[in-house]
Amino acid sequence: MSVLIVDDHGDFRRSSRALLEADGFRVVGEAADATQALAQVRRLRPDVVLLDVMLPDLDGFAAAEEISTLDDPPVVVLVSSRQASVYRARLSATTARGFLAKSQLSGEALARLLA
């Protein structure tokens, strides 16, 4: 399964890539903001977009909504350093498949969410 990692912190992108690739995911690209993410989704056609909630140009919820309007959109999973309870109302209305706290990110957790 191919993954695009979107986060404005390079260290998180690198560690997420290593973690997901070790668990059998194929990371096809990275982006540091929503604008780059949308361009990468169109170009790379990933199966999954791991999308940070807090981005410098557009928040992850708005980016997920834009991604959902594309032809054959990828599955979006939101991530944040904060817990889901902080975003409870917005998570119930999002087009994203789900949410993972960054501290809980693993290939197994992502696979469970995608199943």
BELPE-V683523 format. One record per backbone hydrogen bond with DSSP energy under -0.5 kcal/mol. NH is the residue of the N-H (numbers start at 1). CO is the residue of the C=O. E is the energy in kcal/mol with one decimal. If there is no record, write none. Layout:
BEGIN
nh=NH co=CO e=E
nh=NH co=CO e=E
END
This chain:
BEGIN
nh=3 co=26 e=-2.4
nh=4 co=48 e=-2.2
nh=5 co=29 e=-2.2
nh=6 co=4 e=-0.5
nh=6 co=50 e=-3.1
nh=7 co=5 e=-0.5
nh=7 co=31 e=-2.3
nh=10 co=8 e=-0.6
nh=13 co=9 e=-2.1
nh=14 co=10 e=-2.7
nh=15 co=11 e=-2.5
nh=16 co=12 e=-2.8
nh=17 co=13 e=-2.3
nh=18 co=14 e=-2.2
nh=19 co=15 e=-2.4
nh=20 co=16 e=-3.0
nh=21 co=17 e=-2.8
nh=22 co=18 e=-1.9
nh=23 co=19 e=-0.9
nh=24 co=21 e=-1.6
nh=25 co=20 e=-2.4
nh=26 co=1 e=-2.7
nh=27 co=25 e=-0.7
nh=28 co=3 e=-2.4
nh=28 co=26 e=-0.7
nh=29 co=3 e=-1.0
nh=31 co=5 e=-2.2
nh=37 co=33 e=-2.3
nh=38 co=34 e=-2.7
nh=39 co=35 e=-1.8
nh=40 co=36 e=-2.7
nh=41 co=37 e=-2.9
nh=42 co=38 e=-2.0
nh=43 co=39 e=-2.1
nh=44 co=40 e=-3.5
nh=45 co=40 e=-0.5
nh=45 co=41 e=-1.8
nh=47 co=2 e=-0.7
nh=48 co=2 e=-2.0
nh=49 co=75 e=-2.9
nh=50 co=4 e=-2.7
nh=50 co=48 e=-0.5
nh=51 co=49 e=-0.8
nh=51 co=77 e=-2.8
nh=52 co=6 e=-2.3
nh=52 co=50 e=-0.5
nh=53 co=79 e=-2.3
nh=55 co=53 e=-0.9
nh=60 co=53 e=-3.0
nh=63 co=59 e=-2.4
nh=64 co=60 e=-2.7
nh=65 co=61 e=-1.8
nh=66 co=62 e=-2.1
nh=67 co=63 e=-2.7
nh=68 co=64 e=-2.1
nh=69 co=65 e=-0.6
nh=69 co=66 e=-1.1
nh=70 co=67 e=-1.6
nh=73 co=70 e=-0.8
nh=75 co=47 e=-2.7
nh=77 co=49 e=-2.9
nh=78 co=98 e=-2.5
nh=79 co=51 e=-2.2
nh=80 co=100 e=-1.1
nh=86 co=83 e=-1.6
nh=87 co=84 e=-1.6
nh=88 co=85 e=-0.8
nh=91 co=87 e=-2.9
nh=92 co=88 e=-1.6
nh=93 co=89 e=-0.6
nh=93 co=90 e=-0.7
nh=94 co=90 e=-0.7
nh=94 co=91 e=-0.6
nh=97 co=76 e=-2.7
nh=98 co=76 e=-0.9
nh=100 co=78 e=-2.4
nh=102 co=80 e=-3.1
nh=104 co=101 e=-2.0
nh=105 co=102 e=-1.2
nh=110 co=106 e=-2.4
nh=111 co=107 e=-2.6
nh=112 co=108 e=-2.4
nh=113 co=109 e=-1.9
nh=114 co=110 e=-1.9
nh=115 co=111 e=-1.4
END
